[in-house]
Amino acid sequence: MAIRAAANGQASLAADVLVIGGGPAGTWAAISAAAKGVKVILVDKGYCGSSGATAPSGTGVWYVEPDRGKREEAKASRYAMGGQLAEHEWMNRVLDRTYENMNKLGNLGYPFPVDIEGKPHKRSLQGPEYMKLMRKLVQKAGVKILDHSPVLELLADEYGVGGASGVNTQTGEAWTIRAGAVVIATGGCAFLSKALGCNVLTGDGYLFAAEAGADLSGMEFSNAYAICPTFSSVTKTAYYSYASFYYEDGSIVEGAGSKRGRSIIARSLLAGRQVYAKLDQAPEDLKPLLRVSQTNFFLPFDRQGIDPFRDMFPVTLRLEGTVRGTGGIRIESENCATKVPGLYAAGDAATRELICGGFTGGGSHNSAWAMSSGSFAGEGAAEYAKRLGAAAATRSPKGLSAQTLADRQADVGGDAAVSRTREIVQAVQEEVKPYDRNLFRTEKRLVESIGRLDDLWKAQRESVVARSADGVKAREAAAMTATARWMYNSALARKETRGMHKREDYPALDGTQRHRLVSGGLDEVWVRTEPVADEPAKEESKKESVTA
């Protein structure tokens, strides 16, 4: 691994594989690539091990023993709910690799709880312990970590992607990394909705990939909202399976629930009726275990003096977008390669349609996908870099940003530019956060939003962005704008209700639309259909409209 000062004063580094993102997918990618004997650099927008959606939370894991009956049951559990868009071969691969990786974690020191027979429980992970261990394993593997070092753009030449450039937001130093292959593991996009751990998840990887020429898939499945106390950022919807929902006068909100019934909560909130929850369906013997497994869920209640098992508390629906949705960068092979040579995608940055179709609902599938796709992508990127060999050192890739990037010393607007970035973020949020635009979709409202988002994109394309911390925020705003445009153009093209995608003007599932929607483009967004590889399972072939 080479480190030198570039002619323009920027830090210049080189490695075989560059991993962008330090969450579960990124750390598994880095470890897996390093295990192939290549040199790896990992860059994280925050601090690898403590930033992102997983680090502050507990998460379930789609961990299933290699028993045929149990595996078939596990695959069927979300197949219909996801609109029959998952593929059984991909589910099999992810279940196999997740089982392998979870067992590996136990062997490497993760403190799984044990039952009365001494058998470890491997169906969940505590984020702080998990990511602390993953950082240690990345360092032990010899990977160089650059914390607080967000990417501003990918680099590429006629042979494909060959690195990235960015800035250290603490020192202000710009950096460039040349690499034989790049893994994007930047997570999804929650549109700065203040969901816990999601402030760094702004769709950056989608924009970088699209600027390189990659496609996206499933972006219509992007309207995930999580039940959350109005006074908290903790979005752990699984706990609300033990909840009853009430209006202020104590009357029941009929049909409201965490798995099926969030739409009812949203409609009540739209009508101006505050909804309250109470975890009054939790069995007494389970309550202590709930506290142990998700400690941070209860902290906001304790601070407010609320017993969530006995007291009603006000709830809202907080947007999680593609973090809990399933859309993302389209991958073209078993090693999670995109259609762009040298570029790989993993975790929430990549589409998860392959294992859960158009509906995730919880963290278990996402966490399994993160560790498995991270492993696949890391291995694939390492093999690609090895094939390049010495030729990689002679490449001189150029930046791909759709916006003009200038040295941080350049005059690019100062405080006015910062204020403009805030205005853009707010404008995008006004299009994607309202339930009557994103959750309950109609052609009229989608077309209106697309028009405004197109105007926002055009204005940003004409702006100059500094290679600075302020420039990072400007690129985040551009990524959120681009993400929303792919989302809504895809939603407009899917004229049915399938998975989490709901069209008020097309409320039923249409069997003729059992296909993927692939999207892309920057100035002009395009959408096309793509067949699903698997035939629908016979026992799951009934048409079903999901109202979750």
N, C-alpha and C positions, 0 to 999 in steps of 0.2 A: 504494500500500500504506500503510495507516494503522497507526500504533503509538501507543497511549495507555495511561495508567494507569486501570484500572477503579476503580469506587467502593470495591471491597473490597480494593484494593491489588494485585490481580493484574495482570500484564502482559496487555494486551488488544491483539490485532492483527487485521487484516482483509486478505483477499486474494481473488482470484477462485477459485483452486484451491489446496487444501491436499493435499500428498502426505505420507502417513504411512509412513515407512520409507526408509532411505538406501542400500539395496543396489542391485543392477543394475536390478531392476524399478522401484524408486522413483526412481532417478536418470534412467532413460530416460523415465519418466512426467513428471518435472519439466521436463526439456529439451524434450520434445514439447509439453507444455502451453505453456511459455514461447514456443515458436516460433509459436504461434497468436496471440501478442500480448496474452496475459493476465498478470496478476500472480500469482506462485506463491510459496508458502512450503513448504519441506520440513522435517519434523521427524524426528529419528532418536533411537532409544533410546540408541544409543552415539554414535560419531563417524562421520559419513558419510564413507565412503572406507576405513575400516579395521574396521568391525564387520560381523558377519554371516558366513554360511558361505562366500561367494565370496572375500572380501577376503584371507584368509590362505592361499588355496589356488590351485592351477591347476585349470582345468576344460575339458573338451571342449565343443565347440559343434556343434550340428546345422546345419552350414553345408554346403549342397549347391549346386553350380552349376546354373543353370536349364536343365539338359538333361533332357528328358522321361524318358529311361531311368533316369538317375541318381536323379531325384526319385521315380519309382515304386519303385525299389529301396529308397531311403531310407525311404519310407513303409511299405513291407512289412516292414522289418527288425524292427519291434516290434509290428506290428498283431496277429498271432496271440498273441504273448507277453502282450500287454495285454488279452487276452480279447475282441478285436474290438469294443472300445468307443470307439475313436478315430473321428474324422470326417474324411474326406478333404479336404473344403473347408477346414476349420480347419488341417489339416496344410499345405495349399497356401499359405494366407495366412501362416502362421508361417515356412515355408521362404522365402517371398518377402521378408518383412520382415527376417528374420535375415540373409539374403544382403545386403540393402540396408544394414542397420546395421553389419554387420561390415566392409563396404567403406568405410562412413563412418568407422568407427574408424581404419582405416588412413590415410585422408585427413587425419584430425585428429591424427595423431601416434602412434598405438599402434605399438610396435616389433615387428611380426610377424617371426618368423624367416623366412629365405628359403632355398630349396633351391639346388642347384648351378647351376641355370639362372636364378637371381635371382627366382624366383616366390615371393611371400609365402605362408606356410602359415597359413591362416585357420580351422583346425578346432579351435583351442584358444586359451585366454587365461590369462595369469598373473594371478591375483587381485590382488596388490599393485599391479602396473602398471596393470591395467584399472581398478580402483576409484579409484586416485589420479588417473587421467585423467578419470574420470567426475565426480569432485568438482570438478575444474577446469572441466569443461564446464558443470556446473550453475551454478557461480558466474559463469562468462562469460555465461551466458544471463540473468543478472540475478535468479536465484532466491535468496531469503533462506533460509539454512540455520540451523536451531536444533539444535545438537548436544546430546547428553545430555538430551534433552527427550521422554521417553516420554509417550504419550497415556494418559489414565485413562478417558476416555469420549468418545463422539461426541455432537454436539449436533444437534438436529433440531426442526422445527416441522411444521405441517400440510402444508407444501409439500415436505418431505423433509429430507435431511441438510444441515446448514448450518454445519459446523465441528467443532471438537473442543476439549477442555481437557486439560491435563496439568501436569507439573511438571518443572522443571530439577533434576536429581538432584545437580548440583554446587553450585548456589547455594541450592536449596530454594525458589526462587520458583515459585509457581503461574502458569500462563498460560492464556489463552483465545484461540482463533483462530476468527473467523467467516469462512466461505468459501462461495462459490456452489456448489462441488462438492468432493468429497473422494475421493482415490484411496487405498485401503488396499493397501500393499505391504510388509506387516510380516513376510513370510516364513511358514514353516510352524511346526510344533511338534515339537521333539525331546525334550521333557520333561526338560530339564536333565540329559541323559545324559552330558554332558561330551565330546560329539563336537566336534571343532575348529570354532570359530566359531559354535557353535549356542547359546551361553549366553543370547543375546538372543531366541532363537526359541522362544517359549512359547505360541503360538496366540492372542496378543492380538487380532489382526485378526479371527479367527473370532468371538470373543466380541463385539467391537464391532459387527460386521456383524449378528450374530444379535440383539443388543439393539436394533438399528435396524429389525429385521424381515426381514433378508435370509435366504436359504436357503443350505445347503451341499450339496455333491454329491461322491459318491465317497469318503466318509469311511471306508468299510470298507477302502479301499486305503491303509492307514496303518501297516502293520506292517513297515516297511523296517528291516532290520538290516544294518550294514556290517561286513565283516571288518576287524579292527583288532588290532595287537599289544596284549597285556595292559598294556604299559608306555607306551602312546601314546594320544593323542586323535585322531590323523590317520586319517581314514576314507576311504581311496582304494582302493576295492574293485577298480577296473579293473586295478591292478597285480597282483592275485592271480590274474589269468588266466595269469600266468607261473609260478604256484606249484604245488607238490605239497604234499599235506597228510599229516602223519604223527602217530602216537602216540609217546609218550615212548620206547618201545623201538625206534623206527625203522621200524615196520611202517606200511604205507600205509593211510590212511583211504579206503577204497574209495568212489568216487562223489562225494567232496567236491570242491567247486569254487566259483568266484566267481560264475559266471552261473547254473549249475544245480548245486546241491549244498550250498548254505548250510544247508538243512534238516538235512543229514547231520551237519554240524559242530555245529549246535544240539543234535541228539539225543545226540551224543557228550558234549557239555558237560553236558547235563541228567543223563546217566548217571554223571557224575563223572569222565569220562576227558578229560584235558587234550589239546587238539589243537595241533599245531605246524605251522608253514608254512616253506617254503624256496622262494625264487624261482629254482629250479634249472632252469626251462624257458625262461628268458630267453636269447635268442641273444647271443653275446659282443659282436657289433657293435652291439647295441641297448642294452647296459647303460649306456654313457656318456650316451646320449640320455635314458634313463629318469631318470638323476640330474639332468640339466639341466632336463627338463620338469616335474619335481615335486621340487624341492629339499627342501621341508619333509617329504616322506615319509621321507627318509633320515636326517634329523637325529636322531630318537630312537635309531635303530640306531647311528649314529656315537657318540652319547653312551654307549651301552651296550657299545661295542666289538664289535658284531655285524655281520658281513657277511651281509646277507639273501640274497645269491646263493649262499652256501656254508654258512651256519649255520642250523640250525633255531631258530625262535623261537616262543614261545607266543602264541596268538591267542585272541580272544574275538569275540563279535558285539555291536556297540554299537548301541543303538536310535537310528534317525534319524527314525522316525515319519513325519509328513507332509512333512518336508523332502525326503526322497528318495521319499516316496510320491506319490500323485497327487490325493488329496482336497483340498478347499478350498471357498472361497466360490463359489456357483453364479453364473455370469454369463449374461446373457440376450440379448446382442447382440454384434455384431462389434466394438464399441468397448469391450467388457468392462464394460458397465453391469450392476449388479445389479438386482433388481426394485424396490429402494428408490430413488426419485428423488434424483439428485445423488450417488449412491454408486457407486463403481467399484472393481474389484479387479484386481490384477496379480501376476505372479510366483507364488511358492509359496503366497501367501495365497489365490490363486484355484485352482479345480480345474484340473488338467492332463489330465483324462480326454480332453479334446477332441483332444489330439495324441498321447497315448500310452496311453489306456485305463487299465487297472488295473495297469500295471507300467512304471516308468521304468528302474530298474536302474543308471543312471549319470547323470552330470551334464549330458551334451550336450543332451538334450531340455529339461531344466529351465533351462539357461542360455539356450537359444534362446527358450523360452517367456518367460523374464524380460524379455529385451530387446524382444521383439515385443509381448507383452501390455502391458508398461509403456508402449510407444509408443502402442498402441491406446487404452489407458485415459487417458493424458495428453491425447491429442487429443480423446477423447470428453468428458472432464471440462471441457476448455477451451471446447468448443462449447456445452456445457450452461450453463456460467457466463455465456457471452456472451448466450445467449438470456434469461437472467434479467435482465441489464442492471442498471439502477438499482434495481430492486425488491429486489435482494439486500441493499442497505444498510438497508432498513427492517425486516428480519426480526429476530426475537429468539428464536433457537432455545434449547431447554432440554436439559439433560443426560439421557442415556439409560441410565446405569449401572444394572444390576440390583441392585447393592449401593449402600447409602447412602454417599455421599462427604462427608466433613466437612473443614473447614479444618484445616490441618496443626497449628494451635495447640490444636485440640480434644483432649480426653482420650479416646483411642480404644483404650486398653489397654496402651500402652507396650511394655515388654519381653515381657509376656505375649502380646501380639498378634503380635510378631515370632516368638516361639517357636511359637505356634499356626500361623502361616504355614508354618514349616519342617515341622511335623508333617503339614500338609495335603499339601505337595509330596511328602514321603516316602510318604504313604498313596497318592497317585495313582501314583507310580512303582512301588509294590508291585503295582499292578494292571496296568500297561502294559509294564513292562520284562521280566518273566519270559517265557521262550520258550513255556512250556506254558500261557500265558494269551493272549498276543497273537500269537505266530507260529503256534502250533498251537491253533486255536480249536475249542471245542465249545459246544453250547448250554448245558450245565450250568455251565461255567466262565464263559461270557459273562453269564449271568443272575446268577450270584453276584457278579461284578465290578460289574455295573450297579447292583445293590442297594446295594453299599457306596459306589459313586460318587454315587448319588442322595442318600444320607445326607450325604455330604461337601458336596454342592452346597447342600442345604437349610441346613446349618449356616453356610455362607458367606453365603448370602442374608440371614441374620439379623444379620450382623456389620456394623459401621460401619468404613469404610476412610478413612484420612487422606489428604489431598492432599500426600503426602510421598514420599520414597524408600522408606520402609517400606510405604506404600500401594501403590506400584508393584509391590512383591513380592507383596502380597496379591492384587492384580488378576491378576498372572501365575499365581498358584495357582488362582484362579477360572477363568482361561482354560484352564489345563491340565485342570482337572476337567471343564469343559464339553466340551472337545475329546475327552477320553476317553469321555464319555457319547455323543456323536454317533458316534464310531468304533464303539463296541461295540453300540449299538442298530442301526447299519447292518450290522455284521457278523452280528448275530443274524438280520436280515431276509434276508441273502443266503445261502440254504441250498444252497450249492455251493462248489466251489473254482474261482476264476477270478482270473487275474493274480496279484498277490501275496497275495490273500486266500485263506487256507487253512482249510477246515473239516474237521476230522478225522472228524466224523460225516457229512459230505457230500463225500467225496474227489474226486468227478468233476465235470467241467464240464457244466452243464445248458443245452442250447441254448434252452430256453424262458425262461431268465433273462438273455438278452442285453438288458439294460436298465440304465439308471442308477438309483441309489438316492439320492433327494434327502431331506435331513433338516433338522431345525431345532427350534426350541423351546428354552425355558430351564428352567422348572420342570417341564414335561412335554415330553419329547423325542418327536418323531414322525418317521416314515419313510414315504416313498411312492415308487412306481416312476415312471420317465419314459422314454419310448422314445428310442433312439439315432437320430439323423437319417439316418445313412447305412445303406444295405443292406450286408451283409458282402460283401467282395470274393470273387468266385468261387474264385480260386486259394487263398484263405485260409479257406474255409468248413468245413474239417475240424475236428471237435471236438478240442481239445487241452487237456490238464491240465498246468499249469506246476508244476514242482517246484523252481524256483530258490530 
